Amino acid sequence: MDILSSREWAIVTWIIIYLCFTIFVLKVDFTDVLKSFFNKKLNILWISILLYNLFLTIILSFSRYWNNIYIKDIVFWVVFSCITSTISIFDKNKIFSFKKLIVTNITVSALIEFILSELTLSYYLELFLIGIILPTNFLFLVSQTKLEYKVTENVLKKFLSLLNFIFFVYILRELYKSFNFLLSQETWFKFLIPFIYSILCCPLYYAFIILNDYEKVSYKIQDHSVLENEIDRKYINKLKRRKLLTACGLVHKKYIYFDNEFSKKMRLANTKEEVNEIVREFEVSYKLNKKNIPKFNKNYL
């Protein structure tokens, strides 16, 4: 078990058990799930994440502090932090905060991932604890969905608090016992990996934010009515998308302002002159009001 830690092997074991149970006992067909998870647009997203982080890894590999054992930590960071953070950008049910995303990645996730990879118990004990903690967390999430589950929610909340307290005490104990281990260069570099990648992935996150902005607003301004000349309608819709991109560019606040103030007007525009006039009006209005535009708008997101 040198490649993965005992906790990581325990997680892999539970994943295999879950897949075997759902496929061979519950007879669940994962074909549709895989098709939806790897459709054309999502494939572009996953490939972008993979190539960007691969590029960062190649650059960092030239550092004199580099060691190939860090690849495992990078893979875990990409799967459990980078992909999760990217999904939160496209989640319509959450108010996205770029600042909160970065702070969470740099602080909480870095500490948690380091603890999860370095401070572990025996394989069988990890297997047992994960088998308790994961179902309990799942039941707690389900109990929050309906009011009649309130009593169950309170019980599970207290139980999870107890587990967190025990885990916290264990961490303090292990940190005290392994103080010399924490001072080693290898340990500190592994601890810094989430910090480094969280900071270096900021441009990638921002690119996804702008892509999400463009997709949302461009859909709203399309004219879906049937005109006498279908070719003209397609031309005007294409012109609207192009003008939106050139007017807003890579500025997130511009998309927010355009969506709130000009998306309805743009949707009703059906001539080239009207589209150009709305764009000019937007550019003038944005310059006058940009200081009062919030960075993130609840209704927009």
ABEGO torsion letter per residue (X at the ends): XAABBAAAAAAAAAAAAAAAAAAAAAGBBAAAAAAAAABAAAAAAAAAAAAAAAAAAAAAAABAABBAAAAAAAAAAAAAAAAAAAAAAABAABBBBAAAAAAAAABAAAAAAAAAAABBBBAAAAAAAAAAAAAAAAAAAAAAABAAAAAAAAAAAAAAAAAAAAAAAAAAAAAAAAAAAAABAAAAAAAAAAAAAAAAAAAAAAAAAAAAAAAAAAAAABBABBBABAAAAAAAAAAAAAAAAAAAEABAAAAAAAAAAAAAAAAABABAAAAAAAAAAAAAAAAAAAAABBABBAAAX
